[in-house]
Amino acid sequence: MNKLIPYLFVIITIACNKDKTPARLIYDATCDSTKVYFVNDVLPIFQSNCSKSGCHDVASHNVGVITTTYENIIEHIEPGSTTNSHIYEAITETDPDKIMPPPPAPALLASDITLIETWINQGAINNVCGAAGPCNTTGMSYSADIVPIIESKCNSCHYTGSTVIGIPLDTHAGILAKVTDGTLIPAIEYIGGAYAVMPPSAKLPACDIEKIKSWVAAGAPNN
């Protein structure tokens, strides 16, 4: 996201007027299916699509916008109002010169936008919930289990036609190529060394890693 200039003046005004006291993290032992949780649901969207080098990580902070923490993000959100939340305006723009992420990066998934919208309407709370249950890694399906992880965590960089990364992961063939050359698992496990760690903004949840490893161990089928 590197074109928030149209909203910069308003964003700066809101940021200057907001209380800088860090919001207390609210913890739910169990996950309420009617709620959207910032740590579980919303932050990973920003980490995957926005908090990248050259965009809105701490080092780059294009137009002064950082999307790595609740305190950073809430500066550009009006709790309870998507209309007055400038990040939400940017991700739902129809003008290709203003929409975030900017083309040719893929737009946010409709499901991700809905999560952010619901979170804002529920008060944009700094909340987190406990594990929803044990991690099931049995009989992993490419379409049902692996694609959702890759779409939400990887495809903002690794899409067909990207000239920045050059490693498309938006097709089975693309992912299979990285399985075959032995770089996929070391990258997501943050082994480092000769391999880049992916996603660079934050390690995948442990359950997501185990699902991918189980699928790879089964031969990485296109199922």
C-alpha positions, 0 to 999 in steps of 0.5 A: 500500500503506497498511495494513501496520499489522497487521505494523508491530511485527514489521516495525520489529523486523526492520528494527532488527535487520538489517545496514544495510550496503548489499548489493553489486549482483551482475551477470550478463552474461547473464540466466539463465532459472532466476533471478529478478533484483531489478533486472530483475524485482522492483523494477519491480513495487514501483515500479509498485504501491507506490512512489507518492505517498501509499503507499510512496515516500520522501516518504510512507513509510506506516507507515515502509515504503519500497519504492524500493530494495533496501535499503528492501525487504529490511528487510521480507523474510526471504531464503529464507522467504516465511512470514517475509517480511511484504511477501509476507504482505501481497501474498498476504492474502485479507482485503480489509482487509489485502491490498496493494495495498488495494482498489479498486486491483487486486491484484498479478498472479499472475505478479508474486507468483510472481516475488517468491516465487521471488526470496525463495526464491532468497535475495532477492539484489540482482542484475541481468542484462544485456540479454537481446537486441536490442529487437524492435519489429516487428509489435507486438500489443496483446494480446501486447506492449502489454497486459503492459507496461500491466498491470505498469507502469500499471494499479495507478493507471490502472484502470477505476473509479479515482477517483484518476487518472481515466484508465483504461488497462486497455482498448484504448479507454482507451489509444486515447483517450490515443493520440488526444489525443497525451498517451501518448507524451510521458508515457512519454518523460518530456517533461514540460511540459504532460504528466504523466510516467508512471509517476511512480516510474520511467521505462519501460525503453527497449525498452518505450517503443520497443514502444509507439511502434512500436504507436502508429505502426502505428495502435494496432490492437486486435490 
